[in-house]
Amino acid sequence: PASQLARYVAKPATSDAKILAMGAKAYREHETLVVRLSQIRDPVIRQMAATVADYLFGRMNNAP
């Protein structure tokens, strides 16, 4: 049988479209920006976003 806590575990988004829609809503309603670095195609802008994230949150564990 499943754990009684299983109902409290968040279900992952099932599609990229749903993830994009959630991100758009968070940006519009809460001024919160969540992007995957892989979504940013321009290398200069991608590096800028990574630099800002490193400044705010510290470097990622897998970063060199």
Backbone as CSV, one residue per row, in Angstrom:
resi,resn,N_x,N_y,N_z,CA_x,CA_y,CA_z,C_x,C_y,C_z
1,PRO,0.827,-1.198,0.000,0.000,0.000,0.000,0.870,1.260,0.000
2,ALA,0.347,2.311,-0.588,1.067,3.578,-0.653,1.127,4.211,0.733
3,SER,2.133,5.020,0.935,2.276,5.740,2.192,1.100,6.695,2.378
4,GLN,0.715,6.905,3.612,-0.363,7.854,3.880,0.064,9.282,3.568
5,LEU,1.368,9.506,3.481,1.874,10.838,3.135,1.907,11.064,1.632
6,ALA,1.676,10.019,0.841,1.783,10.125,-0.613,0.867,11.199,-1.179
7,ARG,-0.274,11.412,-0.557,-1.200,12.413,-1.098,-0.650,13.832,-0.975
8,TYR,0.358,14.028,-0.136,0.939,15.353,0.048,2.140,15.612,-0.855
9,VAL,2.584,14.600,-1.569,3.733,14.750,-2.450,3.260,15.399,-3.744
10,ALA,3.948,16.451,-4.154,3.564,17.152,-5.373,3.750,16.258,-6.588
11,LYS,2.812,16.348,-7.493,2.906,15.619,-8.749,3.683,16.487,-9.738
12,PRO,4.650,15.923,-10.442,5.417,16.724,-11.401,4.556,17.140,-12.589
13,ALA,4.887,18.276,-13.173,4.196,18.721,-14.381,4.433,17.695,-15.480
14,THR,3.434,17.461,-16.276,3.537,16.391,-17.261,4.044,16.853,-18.611
15,SER,4.093,18.148,-18.836,4.531,18.603,-20.155,5.301,19.912,-20.043
16,ASP,6.112,20.159,-21.066,6.840,21.426,-21.109,5.870,22.602,-21.196
17,ALA,4.746,22.409,-21.881,3.761,23.485,-22.003,3.191,23.859,-20.637
18,LYS,2.938,22.863,-19.805,2.402,23.135,-18.468,3.447,23.844,-17.609
19,ILE,4.691,23.422,-17.719,5.768,24.078,-16.972,5.897,25.533,-17.417
20,LEU,5.834,25.768,-18.723,5.920,27.126,-19.254,4.753,27.973,-18.754
21,ALA,3.557,27.408,-18.730,2.381,28.136,-18.246,2.515,28.485,-16.766
22,MET,3.027,27.565,-15.961,3.230,27.844,-14.538,4.259,28.947,-14.354
23,GLY,5.326,28.918,-15.155,6.347,29.954,-15.067,5.805,31.318,-15.451
24,ALA,4.978,31.355,-16.496,4.381,32.619,-16.930,3.470,33.188,-15.845
25,LYS,2.692,32.325,-15.219,1.793,32.769,-14.147,2.591,33.298,-12.951
26,ALA,3.654,32.600,-12.587,4.491,33.042,-11.468,5.116,34.400,-11.766
27,TYR,5.523,34.604,-13.010,6.130,35.883,-13.384,5.103,37.012,-13.323
28,ARG,3.931,36.783,-13.897,2.901,37.829,-13.928,2.355,38.145,-12.541
29,GLU,2.107,37.121,-11.746,1.425,37.339,-10.473,2.359,37.597,-9.293
30,HIS,3.590,37.089,-9.374,4.479,37.176,-8.214,5.849,37.772,-8.531
31,GLU,6.029,38.240,-9.777,7.318,38.788,-10.215,8.452,37.805,-9.956
32,THR,8.168,36.525,-10.159,9.142,35.460,-9.946,9.503,34.863,-11.292
33,LEU,10.786,34.814,-11.581,11.250,34.280,-12.855,11.955,32.958,-12.620
34,VAL,11.472,31.929,-13.285,12.089,30.611,-13.202,12.321,30.136,-14.628
35,VAL,13.584,29.954,-14.987,13.920,29.464,-16.326,15.006,28.404,-16.211
36,ARG,14.997,27.493,-17.140,16.111,26.562,-17.270,17.167,27.269,-18.104
37,LEU,18.413,27.152,-17.710,19.463,27.789,-18.507,19.442,27.259,-19.932
38,SER,19.044,26.006,-20.107,18.996,25.427,-21.451,17.919,26.072,-22.319
39,GLN,16.974,26.804,-21.721,15.946,27.503,-22.490,16.489,28.782,-23.122
40,ILE,17.584,29.291,-22.614,18.150,30.547,-23.109,19.138,30.214,-24.215
41,ARG,18.799,30.594,-25.433,19.613,30.211,-26.594,20.822,31.114,-26.807
42,ASP,20.682,32.377,-26.479,21.783,33.321,-26.671,22.830,33.070,-25.588
43,PRO,24.078,32.732,-25.972,25.088,32.394,-24.968,25.436,33.551,-24.026
44,VAL,25.369,34.770,-24.509,25.686,35.923,-23.660,24.605,36.103,-22.594
45,ILE,23.357,36.023,-23.003,22.256,36.165,-22.048,22.230,34.984,-21.080
46,ARG,22.527,33.770,-21.578,22.571,32.591,-20.706,23.638,32.765,-19.634
47,GLN,24.815,33.258,-20.007,25.883,33.466,-19.033,25.503,34.550,-18.034
48,MET,24.836,35.600,-18.524,24.395,36.670,-17.633,23.398,36.124,-16.603
49,ALA,22.450,35.315,-17.046,21.473,34.728,-16.127,22.166,33.827,-15.107
50,ALA,23.135,33.039,-15.553,23.874,32.151,-14.649,24.672,32.965,-13.635
51,THR,25.250,34.067,-14.066,26.026,34.921,-13.169,25.135,35.537,-12.096
52,VAL,23.963,36.018,-12.489,23.021,36.585,-11.516,22.572,35.511,-10.525
53,ALA,22.255,34.321,-11.026,21.828,33.228,-10.141,22.948,32.840,-9.174
54,ASP,24.181,32.766,-9.676,25.316,32.457,-8.804,25.463,33.518,-7.713
55,TYR,25.277,34.779,-8.080,25.384,35.873,-7.120,24.304,35.765,-6.035
56,LEU,23.073,35.479,-6.454,21.958,35.428,-5.511,21.921,34.161,-4.670
57,PHE,22.248,33.014,-5.305,22.019,31.726,-4.654,23.278,30.906,-4.422
58,GLY,24.418,31.370,-4.912,25.639,30.573,-4.833,25.751,29.669,-6.053
59,ARG,26.948,29.184,-6.273,27.184,28.350,-7.454,26.488,27.006,-7.322
60,MET,26.108,26.451,-8.477,25.522,25.110,-8.496,26.594,24.098,-8.129
61,ASN,26.194,22.982,-7.549,27.144,21.943,-7.158,27.898,21.366,-8.338
62,ASN,27.263,21.294,-9.502,27.916,20.693,-10.657,28.686,21.701,-11.502
63,ALA,28.774,22.946,-11.049,29.519,23.959,-11.795,31.015,23.777,-11.557
64,PRO,31.812,24.020,-12.589,33.278,23.877,-12.432,33.891,24.941,-11.546
